[in-house]
Amino acid sequence: MFIDGKIIAAQITEQLKKERKPVGKMVAIVASDDAALVSFLRLKGRYAKVLGIPFELYEFPATVMTHELIARVQYFSNDVSVAAI
């Protein structure tokens, strides 16, 4: 038996497109110099776009100060246009 993951993924994507979308955008904040991690989050952003979900990625170097990250998270927590961080 052969299972075609691309066909299954396309079916799942079509089902998700029909579901109710979150009210607001999704935000990802990453503090890393890991290219693989940033690439993974960019893929999530592209998939969100396919589903019609606004997505923003904010990248910081691994050396970012903790208080700067906390400030950014607090900013988005208070932003009514943000549905998820």
C-alpha positions as CSV (number, residue, x, y, z in Angstrom):
1,M,0.0,0.0,0.0
2,F,1.3,3.5,-0.9
3,I,0.2,6.5,1.0
4,D,0.7,9.9,-0.8
5,G,1.3,12.5,1.9
6,K,0.9,15.4,-0.6
7,I,-2.7,14.2,-1.4
8,I,-3.5,13.9,2.3
9,A,-2.0,17.3,3.0
10,A,-4.0,18.9,0.2
11,Q,-7.2,17.4,1.5
12,I,-6.5,18.7,5.0
13,T,-5.7,22.1,3.6
14,E,-9.0,22.2,1.8
15,Q,-10.9,21.2,4.9
16,L,-9.1,23.9,6.9
17,K,-9.9,26.6,4.3
18,K,-13.6,25.9,4.9
19,E,-13.4,26.3,8.7
20,R,-14.0,29.6,10.6
21,K,-10.9,31.8,10.7
22,P,-9.6,33.4,13.8
23,V,-10.5,37.0,14.3
24,G,-7.2,38.8,14.1
25,K,-3.7,38.0,13.1
26,M,-1.2,35.5,14.3
27,V,2.2,36.8,15.5
28,A,5.4,34.8,15.9
29,I,8.4,36.2,17.8
30,V,11.7,34.4,17.5
31,A,15.0,35.2,19.2
32,S,17.5,32.9,17.6
33,D,20.2,32.7,15.1
34,D,19.1,29.2,14.2
35,A,18.3,29.4,10.4
36,A,16.3,26.2,10.6
37,L,14.0,27.6,13.2
38,V,13.4,30.8,11.3
39,S,12.8,28.8,8.1
40,F,10.2,26.7,10.0
41,L,8.4,29.8,11.1
42,R,8.4,31.3,7.6
43,L,6.8,28.1,6.3
44,K,4.1,28.5,9.0
45,G,3.6,32.0,7.7
46,R,3.2,30.8,4.2
47,Y,0.7,28.1,5.2
48,A,-1.2,30.6,7.3
49,K,-1.5,32.8,4.1
50,V,-2.8,29.8,2.1
51,L,-5.5,29.4,4.8
52,G,-6.3,33.1,4.8
53,I,-4.9,33.8,8.2
54,P,-2.8,37.0,8.7
55,F,0.6,36.1,10.0
56,E,3.5,38.3,11.1
57,L,7.0,37.1,12.0
58,Y,9.3,39.2,14.2
59,E,12.9,38.1,14.2
60,F,15.5,39.1,16.9
61,P,19.1,38.0,17.2
62,A,19.9,35.5,20.0
63,T,21.6,38.3,21.8
64,V,18.4,40.3,22.2
65,M,17.8,41.6,25.8
66,T,15.1,39.8,27.7
67,H,13.3,43.1,28.5
68,E,13.1,43.9,24.8
69,L,11.3,40.5,24.1
70,I,9.0,41.0,27.1
71,A,8.1,44.5,25.8
72,R,7.3,43.1,22.4
73,V,5.1,40.3,23.8
74,Q,3.3,42.8,26.0
75,Y,2.7,45.1,23.1
76,F,1.1,42.3,21.0
77,S,-0.8,41.1,24.1
78,N,-2.5,44.5,24.3
79,D,-3.1,44.7,20.5
80,V,-6.7,43.8,19.8
81,S,-5.9,42.9,16.2
82,V,-3.7,40.0,17.4
83,A,-5.5,36.7,18.0
84,A,-2.4,34.6,18.9
85,I,1.2,35.0,19.7
